[in-house]
Amino acid sequence: MPPEAQTLAALAAVAAAATWLAVRFFRKPNPACGHDCDCPANKLKAKLKHDTLSRQPPPFR
């Protein structure tokens, strides 16, 4: 591979990675999760919290 082509390939890879990181950084979070909505993630969190709080500790011996 000629040095110029290798340089262009490396620059393209770095530009693609930088673009991907910038998009992930500036993207708005999903407004449906983590708030008072009825999505499956919140139902699972509530169930796990309820199961954890209702569990009895083992007896002390």
PDBQT receptor file of N, H, CA, C and O in Angstrom, charges set to zero:
ATOM      1  N   MET A   1       0.859  -1.166   0.000  1.00  0.00    +0.000 N 
ATOM      2  CA  MET A   1       0.000   0.000   0.000  1.00  0.00    +0.000 C 
ATOM      3  C   MET A   1       0.908   1.233   0.000  1.00  0.00    +0.000 C 
ATOM      4  O   MET A   1       1.815   1.336   0.826  1.00  0.00    +0.000 OA
ATOM      5  N   PRO A   2       0.669   2.151  -0.908  1.00  0.00    +0.000 N 
ATOM      6  CA  PRO A   2       1.491   3.377  -0.936  1.00  0.00    +0.000 C 
ATOM      7  C   PRO A   2       1.285   4.210   0.332  1.00  0.00    +0.000 C 
ATOM      8  O   PRO A   2       0.209   4.178   0.929  1.00  0.00    +0.000 OA
ATOM      9  N   PRO A   3       2.302   4.945   0.736  1.00  0.00    +0.000 N 
ATOM     10  CA  PRO A   3       2.188   5.745   1.966  1.00  0.00    +0.000 C 
ATOM     11  C   PRO A   3       1.011   6.731   1.941  1.00  0.00    +0.000 C 
ATOM     12  O   PRO A   3       0.368   6.952   2.967  1.00  0.00    +0.000 OA
ATOM     13  N   GLU A   4       0.730   7.324   0.772  1.00  0.00    +0.000 N 
ATOM     14  H   GLU A   4       1.253   7.144  -0.061  1.00  0.00    +0.000 HD
ATOM     15  CA  GLU A   4      -0.380   8.279   0.705  1.00  0.00    +0.000 C 
ATOM     16  C   GLU A   4      -1.722   7.599   0.966  1.00  0.00    +0.000 C 
ATOM     17  O   GLU A   4      -2.586   8.152   1.647  1.00  0.00    +0.000 OA
ATOM     18  N   ALA A   5      -1.887   6.404   0.422  1.00  0.00    +0.000 N 
ATOM     19  H   ALA A   5      -1.185   5.955  -0.131  1.00  0.00    +0.000 HD
ATOM     20  CA  ALA A   5      -3.136   5.673   0.626  1.00  0.00    +0.000 C 
ATOM     21  C   ALA A   5      -3.268   5.230   2.084  1.00  0.00    +0.000 C 
ATOM     22  O   ALA A   5      -4.360   5.256   2.653  1.00  0.00    +0.000 OA
ATOM     23  N   GLN A   6      -2.166   4.832   2.672  1.00  0.00    +0.000 N 
ATOM     24  H   GLN A   6      -1.279   4.811   2.210  1.00  0.00    +0.000 HD
ATOM     25  CA  GLN A   6      -2.196   4.417   4.080  1.00  0.00    +0.000 C 
ATOM     26  C   GLN A   6      -2.539   5.614   4.973  1.00  0.00    +0.000 C 
ATOM     27  O   GLN A   6      -3.289   5.477   5.940  1.00  0.00    +0.000 OA
ATOM     28  N   THR A   7      -1.996   6.766   4.650  1.00  0.00    +0.000 N 
ATOM     29  H   THR A   7      -1.387   6.877   3.864  1.00  0.00    +0.000 HD
ATOM     30  CA  THR A   7      -2.297   7.974   5.412  1.00  0.00    +0.000 C 
ATOM     31  C   THR A   7      -3.775   8.327   5.285  1.00  0.00    +0.000 C 
ATOM     32  O   THR A   7      -4.421   8.657   6.279  1.00  0.00    +0.000 OA
ATOM     33  N   LEU A   8      -4.312   8.259   4.071  1.00  0.00    +0.000 N 
ATOM     34  H   LEU A   8      -3.787   7.991   3.263  1.00  0.00    +0.000 HD
ATOM     35  CA  LEU A   8      -5.729   8.560   3.872  1.00  0.00    +0.000 C 
ATOM     36  C   LEU A   8      -6.620   7.551   4.603  1.00  0.00    +0.000 C 
ATOM     37  O   LEU A   8      -7.644   7.928   5.171  1.00  0.00    +0.000 OA
ATOM     38  N   ALA A   9      -6.237   6.286   4.590  1.00  0.00    +0.000 N 
ATOM     39  H   ALA A   9      -5.405   5.979   4.128  1.00  0.00    +0.000 HD
ATOM     40  CA  ALA A   9      -7.019   5.271   5.297  1.00  0.00    +0.000 C 
ATOM     41  C   ALA A   9      -6.995   5.519   6.802  1.00  0.00    +0.000 C 
ATOM     42  O   ALA A   9      -8.019   5.381   7.472  1.00  0.00    +0.000 OA
ATOM     43  N   ALA A  10      -5.845   5.880   7.326  1.00  0.00    +0.000 N 
ATOM     44  H   ALA A  10      -5.014   5.992   6.782  1.00  0.00    +0.000 HD
ATOM     45  CA  ALA A  10      -5.737   6.164   8.759  1.00  0.00    +0.000 C 
ATOM     46  C   ALA A  10      -6.556   7.396   9.129  1.00  0.00    +0.000 C 
ATOM     47  O   ALA A  10      -7.239   7.399  10.154  1.00  0.00    +0.000 OA
ATOM     48  N   LEU A  11      -6.495   8.433   8.311  1.00  0.00    +0.000 N 
ATOM     49  H   LEU A  11      -5.940   8.430   7.479  1.00  0.00    +0.000 HD
ATOM     50  CA  LEU A  11      -7.289   9.636   8.576  1.00  0.00    +0.000 C 
ATOM     51  C   LEU A  11      -8.785   9.342   8.499  1.00  0.00    +0.000 C 
ATOM     52  O   LEU A  11      -9.561   9.876   9.292  1.00  0.00    +0.000 OA
ATOM     53  N   ALA A  12      -9.193   8.506   7.561  1.00  0.00    +0.000 N 
ATOM     54  H   ALA A  12      -8.563   8.072   6.917  1.00  0.00    +0.000 HD
ATOM     55  CA  ALA A  12     -10.602   8.141   7.449  1.00  0.00    +0.000 C 
ATOM     56  C   ALA A  12     -11.049   7.361   8.682  1.00  0.00    +0.000 C 
ATOM     57  O   ALA A  12     -12.153   7.577   9.183  1.00  0.00    +0.000 OA
ATOM     58  N   ALA A  13     -10.202   6.456   9.176  1.00  0.00    +0.000 N 
ATOM     59  H   ALA A  13      -9.305   6.281   8.769  1.00  0.00    +0.000 HD
ATOM     60  CA  ALA A  13     -10.548   5.684  10.373  1.00  0.00    +0.000 C 
ATOM     61  C   ALA A  13     -10.658   6.590  11.593  1.00  0.00    +0.000 C 
ATOM     62  O   ALA A  13     -11.581   6.443  12.394  1.00  0.00    +0.000 OA
ATOM     63  N   VAL A  14      -9.739   7.512  11.739  1.00  0.00    +0.000 N 
ATOM     64  H   VAL A  14      -8.988   7.632  11.089  1.00  0.00    +0.000 HD
ATOM     65  CA  VAL A  14      -9.772   8.445  12.871  1.00  0.00    +0.000 C 
ATOM     66  C   VAL A  14     -10.987   9.359  12.766  1.00  0.00    +0.000 C 
ATOM     67  O   VAL A  14     -11.636   9.635  13.775  1.00  0.00    +0.000 OA
ATOM     68  N   ALA A  15     -11.304   9.831  11.571  1.00  0.00    +0.000 N 
ATOM     69  H   ALA A  15     -10.776   9.607  10.752  1.00  0.00    +0.000 HD
ATOM     70  CA  ALA A  15     -12.475  10.694  11.389  1.00  0.00    +0.000 C 
ATOM     71  C   ALA A  15     -13.763   9.937  11.705  1.00  0.00    +0.000 C 
ATOM     72  O   ALA A  15     -14.673  10.489  12.324  1.00  0.00    +0.000 OA
ATOM     73  N   ALA A  16     -13.840   8.683  11.283  1.00  0.00    +0.000 N 
ATOM     74  H   ALA A  16     -13.100   8.235  10.780  1.00  0.00    +0.000 HD
ATOM     75  CA  ALA A  16     -15.032   7.880  11.573  1.00  0.00    +0.000 C 
ATOM     76  C   ALA A  16     -15.173   7.650  13.075  1.00  0.00    +0.000 C 
ATOM     77  O   ALA A  16     -16.278   7.742  13.611  1.00  0.00    +0.000 OA
ATOM     78  N   ALA A  17     -14.084   7.357  13.752  1.00  0.00    +0.000 N 
ATOM     79  H   ALA A  17     -13.187   7.283  13.317  1.00  0.00    +0.000 HD
ATOM     80  CA  ALA A  17     -14.130   7.130  15.196  1.00  0.00    +0.000 C 
ATOM     81  C   ALA A  17     -14.502   8.418  15.932  1.00  0.00    +0.000 C 
ATOM     82  O   ALA A  17     -15.297   8.384  16.871  1.00  0.00    +0.000 OA
ATOM     83  N   ALA A  18     -13.942   9.537  15.522  1.00  0.00    +0.000 N 
ATOM     84  H   ALA A  18     -13.296   9.565  14.759  1.00  0.00    +0.000 HD
ATOM     85  CA  ALA A  18     -14.251  10.813  16.164  1.00  0.00    +0.000 C 
ATOM     86  C   ALA A  18     -15.716  11.193  15.949  1.00  0.00    +0.000 C 
ATOM     87  O   ALA A  18     -16.370  11.708  16.856  1.00  0.00    +0.000 OA
ATOM     88  N   THR A  19     -16.218  10.940  14.759  1.00  0.00    +0.000 N 
ATOM     89  H   THR A  19     -15.687  10.522  14.022  1.00  0.00    +0.000 HD
ATOM     90  CA  THR A  19     -17.629  11.226  14.471  1.00  0.00    +0.000 C 
ATOM     91  C   THR A  19     -18.538  10.360  15.337  1.00  0.00    +0.000 C 
ATOM     92  O   THR A  19     -19.514  10.849  15.905  1.00  0.00    +0.000 OA
ATOM     93  N   TRP A  20     -18.212   9.071  15.434  1.00  0.00    +0.000 N 
ATOM     94  H   TRP A  20     -17.419   8.674  14.973  1.00  0.00    +0.000 HD
ATOM     95  CA  TRP A  20     -19.015   8.147  16.242  1.00  0.00    +0.000 C 
ATOM     96  C   TRP A  20     -19.032   8.588  17.704  1.00  0.00    +0.000 C 
ATOM     97  O   TRP A  20     -20.083   8.577  18.345  1.00  0.00    +0.000 OA
ATOM     98  N   LEU A  21     -17.868   8.974  18.231  1.00  0.00    +0.000 N 
ATOM     99  H   LEU A  21     -17.014   8.983  17.710  1.00  0.00    +0.000 HD
ATOM    100  CA  LEU A  21     -17.804   9.428  19.622  1.00  0.00    +0.000 C 
ATOM    101  C   LEU A  21     -18.582  10.729  19.828  1.00  0.00    +0.000 C 
ATOM    102  O   LEU A  21     -19.269  10.884  20.837  1.00  0.00    +0.000 OA
ATOM    103  N   ALA A  22     -18.479  11.652  18.891  1.00  0.00    +0.000 N 
ATOM    104  H   ALA A  22     -17.921  11.526  18.071  1.00  0.00    +0.000 HD
ATOM    105  CA  ALA A  22     -19.189  12.923  19.009  1.00  0.00    +0.000 C 
ATOM    106  C   ALA A  22     -20.702  12.705  18.968  1.00  0.00    +0.000 C 
ATOM    107  O   ALA A  22     -21.440  13.333  19.727  1.00  0.00    +0.000 OA
ATOM    108  N   VAL A  23     -21.161  11.826  18.096  1.00  0.00    +0.000 N 
ATOM    109  H   VAL A  23     -20.562  11.315  17.479  1.00  0.00    +0.000 HD
ATOM    110  CA  VAL A  23     -22.595  11.562  18.014  1.00  0.00    +0.000 C 
ATOM    111  C   VAL A  23     -23.084  10.937  19.310  1.00  0.00    +0.000 C 
ATOM    112  O   VAL A  23     -24.144  11.311  19.812  1.00  0.00    +0.000 OA
ATOM    113  N   ARG A  24     -22.340  10.000  19.855  1.00  0.00    +0.000 N 
ATOM    114  H   ARG A  24     -21.479   9.696  19.448  1.00  0.00    +0.000 HD
ATOM    115  CA  ARG A  24     -22.745   9.371  21.121  1.00  0.00    +0.000 C 
ATOM    116  C   ARG A  24     -22.714  10.380  22.274  1.00  0.00    +0.000 C 
ATOM    117  O   ARG A  24     -23.541  10.300  23.183  1.00  0.00    +0.000 OA
ATOM    118  N   PHE A  25     -21.778  11.318  22.248  1.00  0.00    +0.000 N 
ATOM    119  H   PHE A  25     -21.106  11.383  21.510  1.00  0.00    +0.000 HD
ATOM    120  CA  PHE A  25     -21.665  12.289  23.336  1.00  0.00    +0.000 C 
ATOM    121  C   PHE A  25     -22.800  13.310  23.292  1.00  0.00    +0.000 C 
ATOM    122  O   PHE A  25     -23.352  13.669  24.332  1.00  0.00    +0.000 OA
ATOM    123  N   PHE A  26     -23.149  13.776  22.095  1.00  0.00    +0.000 N 
ATOM    124  H   PHE A  26     -22.700  13.484  21.250  1.00  0.00    +0.000 HD
ATOM    125  CA  PHE A  26     -24.130  14.844  21.977  1.00  0.00    +0.000 C 
ATOM    126  C   PHE A  26     -25.558  14.345  21.784  1.00  0.00    +0.000 C 
ATOM    127  O   PHE A  26     -26.485  15.155  21.753  1.00  0.00    +0.000 OA
ATOM    128  N   ARG A  27     -25.758  13.044  21.654  1.00  0.00    +0.000 N 
ATOM    129  H   ARG A  27     -25.005  12.387  21.680  1.00  0.00    +0.000 HD
ATOM    130  CA  ARG A  27     -27.102  12.510  21.473  1.00  0.00    +0.000 C 
ATOM    131  C   ARG A  27     -27.885  12.672  22.771  1.00  0.00    +0.000 C 
ATOM    132  O   ARG A  27     -27.347  12.485  23.862  1.00  0.00    +0.000 OA
ATOM    133  N   LYS A  28     -29.146  13.017  22.641  1.00  0.00    +0.000 N 
ATOM    134  H   LYS A  28     -29.583  13.169  21.754  1.00  0.00    +0.000 HD
ATOM    135  CA  LYS A  28     -30.003  13.161  23.813  1.00  0.00    +0.000 C 
ATOM    136  C   LYS A  28     -30.292  11.776  24.379  1.00  0.00    +0.000 C 
ATOM    137  O   LYS A  28     -30.454  10.821  23.619  1.00  0.00    +0.000 OA
ATOM    138  N   PRO A  29     -30.360  11.657  25.693  1.00  0.00    +0.000 N 
ATOM    139  CA  PRO A  29     -30.715  10.364  26.271  1.00  0.00    +0.000 C 
ATOM    140  C   PRO A  29     -32.167  10.029  25.951  1.00  0.00    +0.000 C 
ATOM    141  O   PRO A  29     -32.969  10.910  25.641  1.00  0.00    +0.000 OA
ATOM    142  N   ASN A  30     -32.485   8.763  26.030  1.00  0.00    +0.000 N 
ATOM    143  H   ASN A  30     -31.833   8.047  26.281  1.00  0.00    +0.000 HD
ATOM    144  CA  ASN A  30     -33.842   8.324  25.764  1.00  0.00    +0.000 C 
ATOM    145  C   ASN A  30     -34.764   8.886  26.840  1.00  0.00    +0.000 C 
ATOM    146  O   ASN A  30     -34.612   8.537  28.010  1.00  0.00    +0.000 OA
ATOM    147  N   PRO A  31     -35.715   9.746  26.479  1.00  0.00    +0.000 N 
ATOM    148  CA  PRO A  31     -36.567  10.364  27.496  1.00  0.00    +0.000 C 
ATOM    149  C   PRO A  31     -37.557   9.389  28.112  1.00  0.00    +0.000 C 
ATOM    150  O   PRO A  31     -38.178   9.704  29.127  1.00  0.00    +0.000 OA
ATOM    151  N   ALA A  32     -37.718   8.219  27.524  1.00  0.00    +0.000 N 
ATOM    152  H   ALA A  32     -37.213   7.962  26.699  1.00  0.00    +0.000 HD
ATOM    153  CA  ALA A  32     -38.703   7.273  28.039  1.00  0.00    +0.000 C 
ATOM    154  C   ALA A  32     -38.166   6.468  29.215  1.00  0.00    +0.000 C 
ATOM    155  O   ALA A  32     -38.949   5.852  29.939  1.00  0.00    +0.000 OA
ATOM    156  N   CYS A  33     -36.871   6.456  29.422  1.00  0.00    +0.000 N 
ATOM    157  H   CYS A  33     -36.235   6.956  28.834  1.00  0.00    +0.000 HD
ATOM    158  CA  CYS A  33     -36.307   5.623  30.486  1.00  0.00    +0.000 C 
ATOM    159  C   CYS A  33     -35.790   6.485  31.635  1.00  0.00    +0.000 C 
ATOM    160  O   CYS A  33     -35.229   7.561  31.428  1.00  0.00    +0.000 OA
ATOM    161  N   GLY A  34     -35.993   5.986  32.839  1.00  0.00    +0.000 N 
ATOM    162  H   GLY A  34     -36.449   5.112  33.008  1.00  0.00    +0.000 HD
ATOM    163  CA  GLY A  34     -35.485   6.670  34.013  1.00  0.00    +0.000 C 
ATOM    164  C   GLY A  34     -36.443   7.688  34.599  1.00  0.00    +0.000 C 
ATOM    165  O   GLY A  34     -36.109   8.379  35.561  1.00  0.00    +0.000 OA
ATOM    166  N   HIS A  35     -37.617   7.782  34.031  1.00  0.00    +0.000 N 
ATOM    167  H   HIS A  35     -37.889   7.220  33.249  1.00  0.00    +0.000 HD
ATOM    168  CA  HIS A  35     -38.596   8.746  34.543  1.00  0.00    +0.000 C 
ATOM    169  C   HIS A  35     -39.887   8.010  34.855  1.00  0.00    +0.000 C 
ATOM    170  O   HIS A  35     -39.918   6.780  34.887  1.00  0.00    +0.000 OA
ATOM    171  N   ASP A  36     -40.944   8.760  35.083  1.00  0.00    +0.000 N 
ATOM    172  H   ASP A  36     -40.919   9.760  35.057  1.00  0.00    +0.000 HD
ATOM    173  CA  ASP A  36     -42.241   8.176  35.429  1.00  0.00    +0.000 C 
ATOM    174  C   ASP A  36     -42.986   7.740  34.170  1.00  0.00    +0.000 C 
ATOM    175  O   ASP A  36     -44.034   8.296  33.840  1.00  0.00    +0.000 OA
ATOM    176  N   CYS A  37     -42.456   6.766  33.484  1.00  0.00    +0.000 N 
ATOM    177  H   CYS A  37     -41.605   6.314  33.752  1.00  0.00    +0.000 HD
ATOM    178  CA  CYS A  37     -43.135   6.235  32.311  1.00  0.00    +0.000 C 
ATOM    179  C   CYS A  37     -43.486   4.780  32.573  1.00  0.00    +0.000 C 
ATOM    180  O   CYS A  37     -43.169   4.236  33.631  1.00  0.00    +0.000 OA
ATOM    181  N   ASP A  38     -44.124   4.172  31.633  1.00  0.00    +0.000 N 
ATOM    182  H   ASP A  38     -44.382   4.614  30.774  1.00  0.00    +0.000 HD
ATOM    183  CA  ASP A  38     -44.574   2.799  31.800  1.00  0.00    +0.000 C 
ATOM    184  C   ASP A  38     -43.759   1.844  30.919  1.00  0.00    +0.000 C 
ATOM    185  O   ASP A  38     -44.300   0.869  30.397  1.00  0.00    +0.000 OA
ATOM    186  N   CYS A  39     -42.485   2.115  30.755  1.00  0.00    +0.000 N 
ATOM    187  H   CYS A  39     -42.045   2.907  31.179  1.00  0.00    +0.000 HD
ATOM    188  CA  CYS A  39     -41.672   1.264  29.888  1.00  0.00    +0.000 C 
ATOM    189  C   CYS A  39     -41.213   0.024  30.660  1.00  0.00    +0.000 C 
ATOM    190  O   CYS A  39     -41.184   0.042  31.891  1.00  0.00    +0.000 OA
ATOM    191  N   PRO A  40     -40.856  -1.042  29.959  1.00  0.00    +0.000 N 
ATOM    192  CA  PRO A  40     -40.457  -2.292  30.624  1.00  0.00    +0.000 C 
ATOM    193  C   PRO A  40     -39.253  -2.126  31.557  1.00  0.00    +0.000 C 
ATOM    194  O   PRO A  40     -39.154  -2.831  32.561  1.00  0.00    +0.000 OA
ATOM    195  N   ALA A  41     -38.351  -1.216  31.244  1.00  0.00    +0.000 N 
ATOM    196  H   ALA A  41     -38.432  -0.643  30.428  1.00  0.00    +0.000 HD
ATOM    197  CA  ALA A  41     -37.174  -1.027  32.095  1.00  0.00    +0.000 C 
ATOM    198  C   ALA A  41     -37.583  -0.569  33.486  1.00  0.00    +0.000 C 
ATOM    199  O   ALA A  41     -37.033  -1.044  34.480  1.00  0.00    +0.000 OA
ATOM    200  N   ASN A  42     -38.540   0.346  33.571  1.00  0.00    +0.000 N 
ATOM    201  H   ASN A  42     -38.987   0.732  32.764  1.00  0.00    +0.000 HD
ATOM    202  CA  ASN A  42     -38.989   0.830  34.877  1.00  0.00    +0.000 C 
ATOM    203  C   ASN A  42     -39.761  -0.237  35.629  1.00  0.00    +0.000 C 
ATOM    204  O   ASN A  42     -39.672  -0.315  36.854  1.00  0.00    +0.000 OA
ATOM    205  N   LYS A  43     -40.525  -1.068  34.910  1.00  0.00    +0.000 N 
ATOM    206  H   LYS A  43     -40.598  -1.004  33.915  1.00  0.00    +0.000 HD
ATOM    207  CA  LYS A  43     -41.244  -2.152  35.575  1.00  0.00    +0.000 C 
ATOM    208  C   LYS A  43     -40.265  -3.147  36.178  1.00  0.00    +0.000 C 
ATOM    209  O   LYS A  43     -40.475  -3.641  37.285  1.00  0.00    +0.000 OA
ATOM    210  N   LEU A  44     -39.187  -3.441  35.442  1.00  0.00    +0.000 N 
ATOM    211  H   LEU A  44     -39.016  -3.039  34.542  1.00  0.00    +0.000 HD
ATOM    212  CA  LEU A  44     -38.175  -4.369  35.945  1.00  0.00    +0.000 C 
ATOM    213  C   LEU A  44     -37.456  -3.782  37.156  1.00  0.00    +0.000 C 
ATOM    214  O   LEU A  44     -37.206  -4.489  38.133  1.00  0.00    +0.000 OA
ATOM    215  N   LYS A  45     -37.124  -2.502  37.097  1.00  0.00    +0.000 N 
ATOM    216  H   LYS A  45     -37.327  -1.928  36.303  1.00  0.00    +0.000 HD
ATOM    217  CA  LYS A  45     -36.468  -1.856  38.241  1.00  0.00    +0.000 C 
ATOM    218  C   LYS A  45     -37.357  -1.897  39.478  1.00  0.00    +0.000 C 
ATOM    219  O   LYS A  45     -36.883  -2.173  40.580  1.00  0.00    +0.000 OA
ATOM    220  N   ALA A  46     -38.649  -1.622  39.292  1.00  0.00    +0.000 N 
ATOM    221  H   ALA A  46     -39.034  -1.398  38.396  1.00  0.00    +0.000 HD
ATOM    222  CA  ALA A  46     -39.577  -1.641  40.427  1.00  0.00    +0.000 C 
ATOM    223  C   ALA A  46     -39.692  -3.048  40.995  1.00  0.00    +0.000 C 
ATOM    224  O   ALA A  46     -39.732  -3.221  42.214  1.00  0.00    +0.000 OA
ATOM    225  N   LYS A  47     -39.746  -4.050  40.134  1.00  0.00    +0.000 N 
ATOM    226  H   LYS A  47     -39.713  -3.910  39.145  1.00  0.00    +0.000 HD
ATOM    227  CA  LYS A  47     -39.855  -5.435  40.600  1.00  0.00    +0.000 C 
ATOM    228  C   LYS A  47     -38.608  -5.834  41.368  1.00  0.00    +0.000 C 
ATOM    229  O   LYS A  47     -38.703  -6.450  42.430  1.00  0.00    +0.000 OA
ATOM    230  N   LEU A  48     -37.430  -5.486  40.838  1.00  0.00    +0.000 N 
ATOM    231  H   LEU A  48     -37.353  -4.985  39.975  1.00  0.00    +0.000 HD
ATOM    232  CA  LEU A  48     -36.187  -5.826  41.528  1.00  0.00    +0.000 C 
ATOM    233  C   LEU A  48     -36.097  -5.133  42.875  1.00  0.00    +0.000 C 
ATOM    234  O   LEU A  48     -35.648  -5.730  43.853  1.00  0.00    +0.000 OA
ATOM    235  N   LYS A  49     -36.521  -3.875  42.934  1.00  0.00    +0.000 N 
ATOM    236  H   LYS A  49     -36.885  -3.390  42.139  1.00  0.00    +0.000 HD
ATOM    237  CA  LYS A  49     -36.490  -3.138  44.197  1.00  0.00    +0.000 C 
ATOM    238  C   LYS A  49     -37.446  -3.772  45.200  1.00  0.00    +0.000 C 
ATOM    239  O   LYS A  49     -37.110  -3.923  46.374  1.00  0.00    +0.000 OA
ATOM    240  N   HIS A  50     -38.637  -4.142  44.737  1.00  0.00    +0.000 N 
ATOM    241  H   HIS A  50     -38.910  -4.019  43.783  1.00  0.00    +0.000 HD
ATOM    242  CA  HIS A  50     -39.616  -4.772  45.622  1.00  0.00    +0.000 C 
ATOM    243  C   HIS A  50     -39.103  -6.113  46.120  1.00  0.00    +0.000 C 
ATOM    244  O   HIS A  50     -39.223  -6.420  47.307  1.00  0.00    +0.000 OA
ATOM    245  N   ASP A  51     -38.531  -6.918  45.225  1.00  0.00    +0.000 N 
ATOM    246  H   ASP A  51     -38.433  -6.669  44.261  1.00  0.00    +0.000 HD
ATOM    247  CA  ASP A  51     -38.002  -8.221  45.624  1.00  0.00    +0.000 C 
ATOM    248  C   ASP A  51     -36.865  -8.086  46.627  1.00  0.00    +0.000 C 
ATOM    249  O   ASP A  51     -36.755  -8.881  47.560  1.00  0.00    +0.000 OA
ATOM    250  N   THR A  52     -36.027  -7.087  46.435  1.00  0.00    +0.000 N 
ATOM    251  H   THR A  52     -36.116  -6.441  45.677  1.00  0.00    +0.000 HD
ATOM    252  CA  THR A  52     -34.896  -6.876  47.338  1.00  0.00    +0.000 C 
ATOM    253  C   THR A  52     -35.374  -6.430  48.716  1.00  0.00    +0.000 C 
ATOM    254  O   THR A  52     -34.860  -6.888  49.737  1.00  0.00    +0.000 OA
ATOM    255  N   LEU A  53     -36.359  -5.537  48.740  1.00  0.00    +0.000 N 
ATOM    256  H   LEU A  53     -36.777  -5.166  47.911  1.00  0.00    +0.000 HD
ATOM    257  CA  LEU A  53     -36.851  -5.023  50.027  1.00  0.00    +0.000 C 
ATOM    258  C   LEU A  53     -37.682  -6.063  50.772  1.00  0.00    +0.000 C 
ATOM    259  O   LEU A  53     -37.704  -6.054  52.003  1.00  0.00    +0.000 OA
ATOM    260  N   SER A  54     -38.363  -6.957  50.061  1.00  0.00    +0.000 N 
ATOM    261  H   SER A  54     -38.345  -6.964  49.062  1.00  0.00    +0.000 HD
ATOM    262  CA  SER A  54     -39.235  -7.921  50.733  1.00  0.00    +0.000 C 
ATOM    263  C   SER A  54     -38.488  -9.181  51.171  1.00  0.00    +0.000 C 
ATOM    264  O   SER A  54     -39.058 -10.025  51.862  1.00  0.00    +0.000 OA
ATOM    265  N   ARG A  55     -37.244  -9.314  50.785  1.00  0.00    +0.000 N 
ATOM    266  H   ARG A  55     -36.781  -8.628  50.224  1.00  0.00    +0.000 HD
ATOM    267  CA  ARG A  55     -36.466 -10.496  51.148  1.00  0.00    +0.000 C 
ATOM    268  C   ARG A  55     -36.076 -10.412  52.619  1.00  0.00    +0.000 C 
ATOM    269  O   ARG A  55     -35.613  -9.373  53.089  1.00  0.00    +0.000 OA
ATOM    270  N   GLN A  56     -36.267 -11.515  53.342  1.00  0.00    +0.000 N 
ATOM    271  H   GLN A  56     -36.643 -12.359  52.960  1.00  0.00    +0.000 HD
ATOM    272  CA  GLN A  56     -35.921 -11.565  54.761  1.00  0.00    +0.000 C 
ATOM    273  C   GLN A  56     -34.438 -11.935  54.904  1.00  0.00    +0.000 C 
ATOM    274  O   GLN A  56     -33.937 -12.775  54.157  1.00  0.00    +0.000 OA
ATOM    275  N   PRO A  57     -33.740 -11.318  55.852  1.00  0.00    +0.000 N 
ATOM    276  CA  PRO A  57     -32.350 -11.689  56.084  1.00  0.00    +0.000 C 
ATOM    277  C   PRO A  57     -32.286 -13.083  56.721  1.00  0.00    +0.000 C 
ATOM    278  O   PRO A  57     -33.240 -13.495  57.382  1.00  0.00    +0.000 OA
ATOM    279  N   PRO A  58     -31.206 -13.797  56.540  1.00  0.00    +0.000 N 
ATOM    280  CA  PRO A  58     -31.096 -15.110  57.164  1.00  0.00    +0.000 C 
ATOM    281  C   PRO A  58     -31.028 -14.980  58.686  1.00  0.00    +0.000 C 
ATOM    282  O   PRO A  58     -30.535 -13.974  59.196  1.00  0.00    +0.000 OA
ATOM    283  N   PRO A  59     -31.515 -15.983  59.415  1.00  0.00    +0.000 N 
ATOM    284  CA  PRO A  59     -31.487 -15.888  60.872  1.00  0.00    +0.000 C 
ATOM    285  C   PRO A  59     -30.041 -15.922  61.384  1.00  0.00    +0.000 C 
ATOM    286  O   PRO A  59     -29.174 -16.582  60.811  1.00  0.00    +0.000 OA
ATOM    287  N   PHE A  60     -29.814 -15.197  62.471  1.00  0.00    +0.000 N 
ATOM    288  H   PHE A  60     -30.518 -14.661  62.937  1.00  0.00    +0.000 HD
ATOM    289  CA  PHE A  60     -28.479 -15.140  63.065  1.00  0.00    +0.000 C 
ATOM    290  C   PHE A  60     -28.289 -16.326  63.988  1.00  0.00    +0.000 C 
ATOM    291  O   PHE A  60     -29.142 -16.601  64.832  1.00  0.00    +0.000 OA
ATOM    292  N   ARG A  61     -27.186 -17.026  63.837  1.00  0.00    +0.000 N 
ATOM    293  H   ARG A  61     -26.493 -16.802  63.152  1.00  0.00    +0.000 HD
ATOM    294  CA  ARG A  61     -26.920 -18.180  64.700  1.00  0.00    +0.000 C 
ATOM    295  C   ARG A  61     -25.668 -17.966  65.492  1.00  0.00    +0.000 C 
ATOM    296  O   ARG A  61     -25.279 -18.830  66.277  1.00  0.00    +0.000 OA
TER     297      ARG A  61
